[in-house]
């Protein structure tokens, strides 16, 4: 929601008027000098949208505002041309309406188009988030990072490295949506206040690492590579078991952490729907983008969402730091997921991150069953992983 600055207005006054933390309003308006607002400037207020209302008999600014737990001046601010003492039946006025529930539809296949629409909506409602295009897929589709928070502790989440694990993307977006609503409504999540987390953490989220692969699983093959992917899929047009990127390379087997071991023992020796590690490490643009993001930011903690197993992996070759164990114990406690320090696997993003930076890295396997997991598991998966999401932000 946008408002137009009047004489005497300030961001602090808007914070009090709409009961939104000052820092969220300040971060929603990065190009504005907070101490020198100009009359007529447009200021964005997070957590609200404008709803049109047709005046009915008995309506007043005061009654309409009170019904929304706002002051009459909040209505006056968004209706600068309306005389509050002379409302007329049938007149259309604007009502600032607080966002109190998630806008995301959880029960749907979640391709790149769905993700893009949700990102655009979140940007509109919560303009203190920043959205960066950090690179592009093989087919030139954007790989986006969502960034928020004021802190020095850098925590990164990603999802959908694997195409048929696309349900991890709407799960991660639902976690973000919950966090944003808690911030703008000053409510707690499982007893934790979210504003201190915003103040202490710099949160990075890449909700869809493999957009080409996800779209292949959900939408079918793209026209420009139709025959190529059908050939890789051994002539089948059923892509429900496809994990790789559009070129048949498994993106979570692409990292220079004993990549040679995986190359030697993986059964596919050419592009395949799953498990082919490529001809060399970091040949695929999606894998390169994620490596560059980590190098540029040196995250303190990285969590990669996959499916399935209701378990997570937290060590690699003895290179993980001591705090990894503390985080793993807390993740296990709050989720009920089983923790594994080591498994016989290499060349994954988590493996490479631990090896490269000696910082905590985790592969979180959501849900149980056979991939792709059904949407009927969404709510249960969300509830179990919410504790991990919060603990990763809360623990220092």
MITI-197454 format. One record per atom (N, C-alpha, C): residue in one letter; x, y, z. Coordinates in steps of 0.05 Angstrom, whole numbers, plus 32768, in hexadecimal, padded with zeros to 4 digits. Atoms other than C-alpha are relative to their C-alpha. Example, Ala and Ser with C-alpha at 12.3 -4.5 7.8 and 13.67 -1.06 7.14 Angstrom:
2
A80127FE88000 A80F67FA6809C A801280188000 S7FF07FE87FFF S81117FEB808F S7FF18016800E 
END
This chain:
396
X80117FE88000 X800080008000 X801280198000 X7FF17FE78000 X801880467FF0 X7FEF8017800B X800D7FE87FF6 X800780878013 X801080187FF7 X7FF37FE78009 X801680CF8001 X800680118018 X7FF77FF17FE8 X803E80F88033 X7FF1801B8002 X800C7FE77FFA X801A81328053 X801380118012 X7FF07FEF7FEE X8036816C807B X80007FF4801C X7FFD800B7FE5 X8051815380BD X80027FE28002 X7FFE801D8000 X8051810A80AA X801D7FF78003 X7FE6800C7FFE X808C80DD80BA X7FFD7FE27FFF X8002801D8000 X809D809480B3 X7FF97FF5801C X800680097FE4 X809A808E80FF X7FE280038005 X801D7FFD7FFD X805380AA80FD X7FF17FEA7FF2 X800D8015800E X8040807880C8 X80027FE5800F X7FFC80187FF1 X805D804180F3 X7FEB7FFE8017 X80147FFF7FEA X802F8056812D X7FE47FFE7FF5 X801A7FFF800C X7FF4806280FF X7FF67FE47FF8 X8008801A800B X7FF5801D80E0 X800A7FE88010 X7FF680157FEF X80177FF68118 X80127FED7FF1 X7FEB800F800F X80507FE080EB X801B8009800A X7FE67FF87FF7 X80977FDE8105 X800E80147FEE X7FF37FEB800F X80BE801B80F0 X80147FF67FEB X7FEB80098013 X80F87FF480D1 X7FF47FF27FE7 X800D800C8018 X80C87FCE80A3 X7FF780167FED X80087FEA8011 X80AD80108089 X8019800D7FF3 X7FE87FF4800A X80F3802D8082 X800C7FEE7FEA X7FF580128013 X810B7FEF805D X7FEF7FFD7FE7 X801280018017 X80CE7FF2802F X800480197FEE X7FFC7FE7800E X80E480388019 X801D80087FFF X7FE37FFB7FFE X812F8034800E X800A80197FF2 X7FF77FE8800E X813380707FE0 X7FF7801A800C X800B7FE87FF3 X811280A08011 X801180088018 X7FF37FF67FE9 X813680CC8042 X7FEC80018017 X801480037FEB X811280B98082 X7FFC80198010 X80017FE87FEF X812180FB80A4 X7FF680187FF0 X80087FEA8011 X810C81278069 X7FEB7FF87FED X801680078012 X80CA810F804E X7FF5801A7FF2 X800A7FEA8010 X80AF813C8017 X7FE17FFD7FFD X801D80018005 X8065814E8012 X7FFA7FF67FE4 X8007800C801A X804781257FDA X80107FE77FF9 X7FF180188005 X807B80EE7FDD X7FEE7FE78005 X800F80197FFC X806080A77FD7 X80117FEE8013 X7FF380117FEC X807180798012 X7FF17FE58000 X800C801B8000 X8065802E8012 X7FFD7FF6801D X8007800B7FE6 X8044800F804F X7FFE7FE27FFE X8002801D8003 X80527FC48055 X7FE97FF48010 X8014800E7FF1 X801D7F93806B X7FE480097FFC X801B7FF58006 X7FE27FBA804F X7FFB80007FE2 X80097FFB801B X7FBB7FBF800F X7FE780128001 X80177FEF8002 X7F857FEF7FF8 X7FE87FF07FF6 X801A800C8008 X7F3D7FD57FF5 X7FEC80167FFC X80147FEC8006 X7F077FFE7FD5 X7FE67FF9800F X801880037FF1 X7EC880097FFE X7FEB80147FF7 X80167FEE8007 X7E8480257FEA X7FF28008801A X800C7FF67FE7 X7E6980518022 X7FE37FF88003 X801B80087FFA X7E2A80378043 X7FF480128015 X800C7FEF7FEB X7DF8805A8071 X800D7FF9801B X7FF480047FE5 X7E18806480B6 X801F7FFE8000 X7FE380018001 X7E60805F809D X800C801A8007 X7FEE7FE87FFB X7E93809080B9 X801D7FF67FFF X7FE480077FFF X7EDE809280B6 X80077FF2801A X7FF9800B7FE6 X7EE0808380FF X7FF77FE48004 X800A801B7FFE X7EB4804680FC X800F7FEC7FEE X7FF280118013 X7ED7802A80BF X801D7FFB800A X7FE580037FF6 X7F1B803680DE X80017FEE8018 X800180117FE8 X7F0880178121 X7FFC7FE37FF9 X8004801C8008 X7EF17FD880FD X80197FF37FF7 X7FE6800A8009 X7F387FD180E4 X801680058014 X7FED7FFB7FEB X7F5A7FE38125 X801480167FF8 X7FF07FEA8009 X7F7380248106 X7FF4801A8009 X800B7FE57FF9 X7F6B806E8114 X7FF4800C7FE7 X800D7FF38017 X7F40809A80E8 X8014800E7FEE X7FEC7FF38011 X7F7F80BD80D0 X800D7FED7FEC X7FF780148014 X7F95807C80AE X7FEF80017FE8 X80127FFE8017 X7F5780828082 X8004801B7FF3 X7FFC7FE6800C X7F6280CC8078 X801980017FEF X7FE78001800F X7FA980BE8061 X7FFD7FF47FE4 X8003800D801A X7F9380908029 X7FE8800B7FF0 X80177FF3800E X7F5780BC8016 X8004801E8001 X7FFA7FE47FFD X7F778101800F X7FEB80137FF5 X80147FEF800D X7F3E811C7FE3 X7FE57FFE800D X801A80057FF4 X7F0681048010 X7FFD8010801A X80067FF27FE7 X7EE6812F8046 X7FF47FEC8013 X800A80157FEE X7EDE81008081 X7FE68007800E X80187FF77FF3 X7EA58129809C X7FE880017FED X80167FFF8014 X7E7C8125805C X80007FE87FEE X800280188010 X7E7A80DD8046 X7FE47FFE7FF5 X801A8003800D X7E4380CF8015 X7FFB7FE37FF9 X8007801C8007 X7E1E808D800C X80057FFC7FE3 X7FF98007801C X7E37806B7FCD X801B800A7FF8 X7FE57FF68006 X7E7980907FCF X80157FEA8003 X7FEB80147FFE X7EB780657FC3 X8018800C800F X7FE87FF77FF2 X7EF0806C7FF5 X80147FE98003 X7FEB80147FFD X7F3180478001 X80037FF8801E X7FFC80097FE5 X7F3A801C803F X801B7FF18002 X7FE7800F7FFB X7F8080078057 X7FF97FE6800E X8007801B7FF5 X7F7A7FBC8063 X80187FF08006 X7FE9800E7FF7 X7FAB7F95808B X80007FE37FF5 X7FFD801C8009 X7FC67F53806E X80047FEF8019 X7FFF80107FE8 X7FB97F1F80A4 X80027FE27FFA X7FFF801C8006 X7FBA7EDD807F X80107FFC7FE7 X7FF080058018 X7FE67EBC804A X7FEF80037FE7 X800D7FFD8019 X7FD57ECE8003 X80057FE87FED X7FF780168011 X7FF67E8F7FE7 X7FEC7FE98000 X801180188003 X7FCB7E567FCD X80137FE88001 X7FED80177FFC X7FEF7E187FE8 X7FF97FE87FF0 X80098019800C X7FC67DE47FC5 X800080027FE1 X7FFE7FFE801E X7FDF7DEA7F7D X801C7FF87FF8 X7FE68004800C X80187DD37F51 X800F801B7FFF X7FF27FE67FFC X804E7E087F5B X801880027FEC X7FEB7FFC8015 X80747E187F1B X800C801C8002 X7FF37FE67FFF X809E7E567F0B X7FEC80167FFE X80147FEC8002 X80617E7D7EF7 X7FF28006801A X800D7FFD7FE6 X803F7E717F3A X8013800D8014 X7FEC7FF37FEE X807F7E837F5F X8003801E7FF9 X7FFC7FE48008 X80887EC37F37 X7FE880118009 X80187FF17FF8 X80407ED97F45 X80008004801E X7FFF7FFD7FE3 X80497ECC7F90 X801680148008 X7FEA7FED7FF9 X808C7EF27F92 X7FF6801C7FFA X800A7FE58007 X806B7F2D7F6F X7FED800A8015 X80147FF87FEC X80327F2D7FA1 X800D8007801B X7FF27FFA7FE7 X80617F297FDD X800F801A7FFE X7FF27FE68003 X808A7F627FC1 X7FEE80188003 X80137FEB7FFE X804C7F8C7FBC X7FF78004801D X800B7FFF7FE5 X80337F7C8002 X801580058015 X7FEB7FFE7FED X80767F798025 X8019800C7FF3 X7FEB7FF58011 X80A47FAA8000 X801B8002800E X7FE680007FF3 X80DB7FA48034 X80117FE77FF7 X7FF18015800C X80EF7F638011 X800D80097FE6 X7FF27FFA8019 X81217F677FD8 X80007FE77FEF X7FFF80178012 X811D7F3A7F9B X801580047FEB X7FE97FFE8013 X815C7F2E7F72 X7FFF7FE97FED X7FFC80158014 X81647F077F32 X801E7FFA8001 X7FE380067FFC X81A67EE47F41 X800C7FF07FE9 X7FF7800E8017 X81AB7EBE7F00 X7FE97FF47FF0 X8014800B8012 X81887E967ECB X80057FE27FFB X7FFF801C8006 X81797E4E7EBB X800A7FFB7FE4 X7FF88008801B X818D7E287E7C X7FEE800E7FEC X80147FF48012 X814D7E427E5B X7FFC801E8004 X80027FE37FFB X81587E897E74 X7FEB80098013 X80147FF87FEC X81257E877EAB X800E800B8019 X7FF37FF37FEA X81357EB47EE7 X80017FEE8019 X7FFD800D7FE5 X81507E967F28 X800180188013 X80047FE97FEF X81397EC67F5E X80087FFA801D X7FFA80007FE4 X81527ED57FA3 X7FEE8015800E X800F7FEE7FEF X81257EF47FD8 X801180068018 X7FEE7FF87FEB X814B7F1C800C X7FF180128014 X800C7FEE7FEC X81347F3C804D X80107FFE801A X7FF380007FE6 X814E7F4F8092 X801680148002 X7FEC7FEB7FFB X817E7F8080B1 X80197FF6800E X7FEB800A7FEF X81AD7F5280D7 X801A7FF97FF2 X7FE68008800A X81F47F3B80CE X80027FE17FFC X8000801E8003 X81E47EF080D4 X7FF27FF97FE6 X800A8006801B X81DA7ED6808D X7FF77FE27FFF X800C801B8002 X81AB7E9A8085 X7FF47FFD7FE4 X800A8005801C X819A7E7C8041 X7FF07FE77FFF X801180178006 X81627E4D802D X7FFD7FFE7FE1 X80078004801D X81577E2E7FE8 X7FEE7FE87FFE X801380178005 X81257DFD7FCA X80017FFA7FE2 X80038009801B X81187DD67F8A X801A7FFF7FF0 X7FE98009800F X815F7DC37F78 X7FF77FE97FED X800980178010 X813B7D847F5F X7FE380067FF6 X80197FF8800E X81017D8D7F2E X7FE87FF3800D X8018800D7FF6 X80D17D597F4A X7FFD8003801E X80037FF87FE4 X80DC7D757F90 X7FF5801C8002 X80097FE48002 X80B87DB57F7C X7FEF80098018 X80107FF97FE9 X808B7DB27FBA X801080108015 X7FEF7FF17FED X80C67DCD7FE1 X7FFE801E7FFC X80027FE48006 X80BD7E107FBE X7FE8800E800E X80167FF37FF1 X80767E207FD7 X80027FFD801E X7FFB80027FE3 X808A7E06801C X801180178009 X7FEE7FEA7FF9 X80C37E38801E X7FF3801B7FFE X800E7FE78003 X80977E708004 X7FEB80038016 X80147FFE7FEA X80627E5F8039 X800E8008801A X7FF17FF97FE8 X80977E648070 X8007801E7FFF X7FFA7FE48003 X80AC7EA88054 X7FE780118005 X80197FF17FFC X80637EBF8052 X7FF88002801D X800680007FE4 X80597EAB809A X80128014800F X7FED7FEE7FF4 X80977ED280AE X7FF9801D7FFA X80077FE58008 X80817F108088 X7FE7800A800F X80197FF97FF2 X803B7F0F80A6 X80058005801E X7FFA7FFC7FE4 X80587F0880EC X800E801B8004 X7FF27FE67FFE X80857F4580E0 X7FEC80177FFF X80117FE88003 X804E7F7480C8 X7FE880008013 X801680017FED X801A7F5C80FA X800A7FFF801D X7FF480017FE5 X804A7F5A8135 X7FF67FE88010 X800980187FF3 X80357F138145 X80187FED8002 X7FEA80137FFC X80617EDA815D X7FFB7FE77FEF X8002801A800D X806F7E98813A X800A7FEB8014 X7FF980147FEB X806F7E5E816B X800D800D8018 X7FF67FF27FE8 X807C7E8F81A3 X801880117FFB X7FE87FEF8006 X80B67EB28180 X7FF7801A7FF2 X80047FE7800D X80B47EFB816E X801180027FE7 X7FF180018019 X80C87F048126 X801180197FFB X7FF17FE78006 X80E07F4D8127 X801E7FFE8009 X7FE380047FF9 X81217F3C814E X800F7FEF7FEB X7FF480108015 X812E7F078119 X800680117FE7 X7FFC7FEE8017 X81267F3B80E2 X801880138006 X7FEA7FEE7FF8 X81567F698108 X801B7FF28000 X7FE7800E7FFC X818A7F338112 X800A7FF07FE8 X7FFA80138015 X81887F0B80D2 X7FFE800E7FE5 X80017FF9801D X81967F188088 X7FF87FE67FF2 X800B8019800B X81697EE38068 X800080007FE2 X7FFF8005801D X81757EC98022 X7FF07FE77FF9 X801180178008 X81427E9C7FFF X80017FFE7FE1 X80038006801C X81487E7D7FBA X7FEC7FEA7FFE X801680147FFE X81057E5A7FB4 X7FFF7FEB7FE9 X800080148017 X81117E377F70 X801A80017FF2 X7FE68001800D X81577E257F5C X7FFE7FF67FE3 X8002800F8019 X81407DFA7F21 X7FE680067FF1 X801A7FFA800C X81077E1F7EFD X7FFA7FF07FE7 X8005800F8018 X81117DFA7EBB X7FF67FE48007 X8007801C7FF9 X810C7DB67EDD X7FE47FFF800D X801A80007FF3 X80D07DC97F08 X7FEA80047FEA X80137FFC8015 X80AB7DE37ECB X7FFD7FE87FEE X800180198010 X80BC7DA37EA5 X7FEE7FEC800E X801080137FF1 X809E7D787EDC X7FE280088000 X801C7FF77FFC X805F7DA27EE3 X7FF280087FE6 X800C7FF58018 X80557DBF7E9D X80057FEF7FE7 X7FF7800F8018 X80767D8C7E6E X8017800E7FF2 X7FE77FF6800C X80B07D977E3F X7FFC801A7FF1 X80017FE88010 X80BF7DDB7E21 X80047FFA7FE2 X80008006801C X80B67DDE7DD6 X801D7FFF7FF5 X7FE57FFE800C X80FF7DF27DC8 X80127FE88008 X7FEF80177FF8 X811A7DB47DED X7FEF7FE68002 X801380167FFC X80DF7D857DE7 X800D7FE47FF9 X7FF6801A8008 X81017D4C7DC1 X80197FF98011 X7FE880067FF1 X81427D537DE8 X7FF97FF5801C X8007800A7FE5 X81217D4A7E2C X7FF17FE67FFF X800D801A8003 X80F57D117E13 X80157FEB7FFB X7FEA80148005 X81347CEE7DFA X800E7FFA801A X7FF380057FE6 X81567CF87E3E X7FEE7FEF8012 X8014800E7FEF X81167CDD7E5E X7FF97FE57FF4 X8003801A800D X811D7C9E7E33 X7FE67FFD7FF2 X801880018011 X80E37CAF7E07 X7FE68006800E X80197FFC7FF1 X80B17CBB7E3E X7FF9801D8002 X800A7FE47FFC X80867CFA7E44 X7FF68003801D X80067FFE7FE3 X807B7CEC7E8F X8019800A800E X7FE97FF47FF4 X80AB7D1B7EB2 X7FFE8002801E X80057FFD7FE3 X80927D117EF9 X80187FF88011 X7FE880097FF0 X80D37CEF7F0F X801980107FF9 X7FE97FF08009 X81017D237EEF X800A80118018 X7FF37FF07FEB X81327D417F22 X801380157FF5 X7FEA7FF1800B X81667D607EF5 X7FF7801C7FF6 X80077FE8800F X816A7DA37ED2 X7FF77FF87FE4 X800B8005801A X81507DA97E8B X80147FF17FEE X7FEC800E8010 X81927D8D7E6F X80077FE5800B X7FFC801B7FF5 X818E7D4E7E99 X80187FFE8013 X7FEA80007FEC X81C27D627ECD X7FF48005801C X80097FFE7FE4 X81B47D587F17 X800F8017800E X7FF37FE77FF5 X81C17D9D7F35 X800C7FFB801C X7FF580047FE6 X81CE7D817F7A X80167FEB8000 X7FE880108003 X82067D557F5F X801580107FF0 X7FF07FEF8011 X822A7D907F3F X8017800F800D X7FEE7FEF7FF1 X82577DAB7F75 X801B7FF28005 X7FE6800B7FFD X82A27DA27F7D X80077FF8801D X7FFB800C7FE6 X829F7D7A7FBE X80017FE27FFB X7FFD801C8008 X82BA7D367FAA X7FEE7FF97FE9 X801280058017 X82937D3D7F69 X80097FE77FF1 X7FF580168010 X82C17D097F49 X7FF57FE5800A X800B80197FF5 X82A77CD37F79 X7FE47FFC7FF5 X801B8002800A X825F7CE17F64 X80007FFA7FE2 X7FFE8004801D X82737CE47F1B X80067FE27FFA X7FF7801C8004 X82937C9F7F20 X7FEA7FEC8006 X801280157FF7 X825C7C7B7F45 X7FE380057FF8 X801C7FFC8009 X821C7C9B7F2B X7FFB7FF07FE6 X800580128016 X81FB7C6C7EFA X7FFD800F7FE5 X80027FF3801A X81E77C9F7EC4 X801B800C7FF8 X7FE77FF5800B X82247CB07E99 X7FFB80157FEB X80097FEC8013 X81FD7CE07E6E X7FE8800E800B X80177FF27FF6 X81C57D137E78 X7FE87FED8005 X801580127FF8 X818B7CF17E9D X7FEC800F8011 X80147FF27FEF X814C7D037EC4 X80098005801D X7FF67FFD7FE5 X81737CFB7F05 X801C7FF58003 X7FE6800B7FF6 X81B87CEF7F24 X801880057FEE X7FE87FFB8011 X81E57D037EE9 X800D801A800A X7FF27FE97FF5 X821A7D327F07 X800C80137FEC X7FF47FEF8015 X822E7D517EC5 X801C7FF77FF8 X7FE58007800A X82707D4F7EA0 X8016800B8011 X7FEC7FF47FEE X82937D7A7ED4 X7FF0800F8015 X800F7FF07FEC X82807DA17F13 X7FF9801B7FF4 X80097FE58006 X82597DE27F0A X7FFF80067FE2 X80047FFB801D X82497DDA7EC1 X7FE5800D7FFB X801B7FF78005 X82007DEE7ECA X7FFB801C800C X80027FE47FF6 X81EB7E377ED1 X7FF28002801B X800F7FFF7FE6 X81BB7E297F0B X80137FFA8017 X7FED80077FEA X81F37E087F34 X801480168004 X7FED7FEA7FFF X82237E407F23 X7FF48018800F X800D7FE97FF3 X81F17E757F39 X80007FFC801F X800280067FE4 X81E97E537F7D X801C8001800E X7FE57FFE7FF5 X82347E4D7F87 X8009801C8002 X7FF97FE38000 X823F7E967F75 X7FF2800F8017 X800F7FF37FEA X82097EAB7FA6 X800D7FFB801B X7FF380077FE6 X822B7E867FDF X801B800E8002 X7FE57FF37FFF X82707EA27FCD X7FFD801E8005 X80037FE37FFD X82567EE97FC9 X7FF68007801C X800D7FF97FE7 X82317EE5800C X800D7FF38018 X7FF5800F7FEA X82577EB38037 X7FEB7FFD8016 X801680047FED X82177E9D805A X800A7FF28019 X7FF9800D7FE7 X821B7E8880A3 X7FF37FE48002 X800E801A8000 X81E97E4F8098 X7FF27FFD7FE5 X800E80068019 X81CD7E2E805A X7FEE7FE88004 X801380167FFE X818F7E028057 X7FF47FFB7FE4 X800B8007801A X817A7DDE8017 X7FE97FED8005 X801880107FFC X81337DC28015 X7FFE7FEC7FE9 X800580168013 X81297D7F7FF2 X7FE97FEF800B X801280157FF7 X80F87D457FF7 X800C7FE67FF8 X801180057FEA X80F07D118015 X800F7FEF8015 X7FF480117FEB X80FE7CEB8056 X7FFC8009801C X80037FF47FE5 X80EF7D198091 X801B7FFC800F X7FE580017FF5 X813A7D1C809F X801180167FF5 X7FEE7FEC800B X81747D4A8095 X801D7FF88005 X7FE480067FFF X81BF7D47808A X801080198006 X7FF47FE77FF6 X81EE7D7780AC X801F80008000 X7FE380007FFF X82377D6180A5 X800C7FF97FE4 X7FF280088018 X826A7D57806E X801E7FFD8005 X7FE380067FFF X82AE7D358074 X800E800C8019 X7FF57FF57FE8 X82B87D5080BA X8007801E7FFE X7FF97FE38005 X82BC7D98809F X7FEC8013800D X80157FEF7FF5 X827D7DB180C1 X800A800C801B X7FF77FF37FE7 X82887DE280FC X7FF07FF58017 X800E800A7FE8 X82747DD18144 X7FE380098002 X801B7FF67FFD X82367DFD8140 X7FEC7FF07FEF X801280108011 X82197DCE810B X7FF17FEC8011 X800C80147FEF X820C7D9A8141 X7FE9800D8010 X80147FF27FF0 X81E67DCC816C X7FE780067FF0 X80177FFB8012 X81BB7DE18132 X7FF17FE67FF9 X800D80198007 X81AE7D99811E X7FEF7FF58017 X800F80097FE9 X81987D878164 X7FE6800F8003 X80197FF07FFE X81677DC18165 X7FED7FFA7FE9 X801180068017 X814D7DB2811F X7FF17FE68005 X800D801A7FFB X81407D6A8134 X7FEB80038016 X80137FFD7FEA X811D7D808174 X7FE6800E7FF6 X80177FF18008 X80EE7DB28152 X7FF07FF47FE9 X800D800B8017 X80DD7D898115 X7FF87FE28002 X8004801D7FFF X80E07D408129 X800F7FF27FEA X7FF1800C8016 X810C7D3480EC X80197FF2800C X7FE8800E7FF8 X81457D0280F3 X8019800E7FF5 X7FE87FF28008 X818B7D2180F1 X80167FEB7FF8 X7FE980108008 X81C57D0080CB X801880127FFB X7FE87FF08004 X820A7D1C80D0 X800D7FFA7FE5 X7FF380088019 X82297CF58096 X7FF07FEC7FF1 X800A80148011 X820E7CCF805C X80137FFD7FE9 X7FED80058016 X82337CB18021 X7FF6800F7FE7 X80087FEF8017 X82267CEA7FF1 X801380187FFE X7FEE7FEA8006 X824F7D217FD1 X7FF480127FEB X80057FEE8016 X824C7D5C7FA1 X7FE6800F8002 X80187FF17FFC X820D7D7A7FBF X8006801D8008 X7FFC7FE47FF9 X82037DC47FCD X80088003801D X7FF980007FE4 X82047DB88018 X801C7FF78005 X7FE5800B7FFD X82437D8E8012 X801580157FF9 X7FED7FEB800A X82677DC47FEA X800180188012 X80017FE87FEF X82507DFC8017 X80107FFB801A X7FF080077FE7 X826C7DD98056 X801D7FFF7FF9 X7FE480028007 X82AC7DC88032 X800D801B7FFA X7FF57FE78009 X82B57E0D8015 X800380158017 X80017FEA7FED X82A37E398051 X80027FF7801D X7FFE800A7FE4 X82A67E0B808F X7FEA800C8011 X80177FF67FF2 X82617E2480A3 X7FE97FEC7FFF X801680148000 X82207DFF80B4 X7FF07FFF7FE6 X801180048018 X81FC7DE28078 X7FEF7FE88005 X801480157FFB X81BE7DB68077 X7FF17FF97FE7 X8013800A8014 X81977D8C8046 X7FE87FF6800F X801880077FF1 X81507D888060 X7FED7FF07FED X801180118011 X81267D4F8044 X7FE48000800B X801C7FFD7FF6 X80DC7D61804C X7FEF7FE97FF7 X801580138008 X80A37D30804D X80097FE37FFE X7FFA801C8004 X809F7CE68041 X7FF07FF57FE8 X800E800C8016 X808C7CBB8006 X80117FFF7FE7 X7FF380018019 X809E7CBA7FBD X7FFD801B7FF2 X80017FE7800F X80B17CF97F97 X7FF27FFC7FE5 X80067FE87FF2 X808E7D227F81 X7FEB7FFC8016 X801380037FEA X806B7D267FC4 X7FE6800F7FFB X801A7FF48007 X80207D367FC1 X7FFC80198011 X80077FE77FF2 X80047D7A7FD6 X7FF17FFA801A X800E80077FE8 X7FDC7D55800B X801380008018 X7FED7FFF7FEA X801C7D548034 X800A801C8007 X7FF57FE57FFD X80277D9F802F X7FFF800A801C X80037FF47FE6 X800C7DB58072 X80107FF28015 X7FF0800F7FED X802E7D7E8099 X801E80077FFD X7FE47FF98006 X80717D8D8077 X8006801C800A X7FFD7FE47FF8 X80687DD78084 X80038002801E X80007FFE7FE3 X805A7DCE80CE X801A7FF5800C X7FE8800D7FF5 X80967DA080D9 X801980117FFA X7FE87FF18008 X80C87DCC80B4 X7FFF801D800A X80017FE47FF5 X80AF7E0E80D2 X801380038018 X7FEE7FFE7FEA X80D67DFE8111 X801D80037FF8 X7FE57FFE800A X81167DF580E9 X8005801C7FF5 X7FFD7FE5800B X810A7E3780C4 X800580148017 X7FFD7FED7FEA X81027E5C8106 X801A7FFC800F X7FE780057FF1 X813C7E3A8129 X8018800A7FF1 X7FE97FF78010 X816B7E4A80F0 X8004801F8002 X7FFE7FE37FFD X815B7E9480F8 X80068008801D X7FFF7FF97FE4 X81587E948144 X801B7FFA800D X7FE780097FF3 X81977E6E8157 X8018800F7FF5 X7FE87FF28008 X81D87E948155 X80187FED7FFE 
END
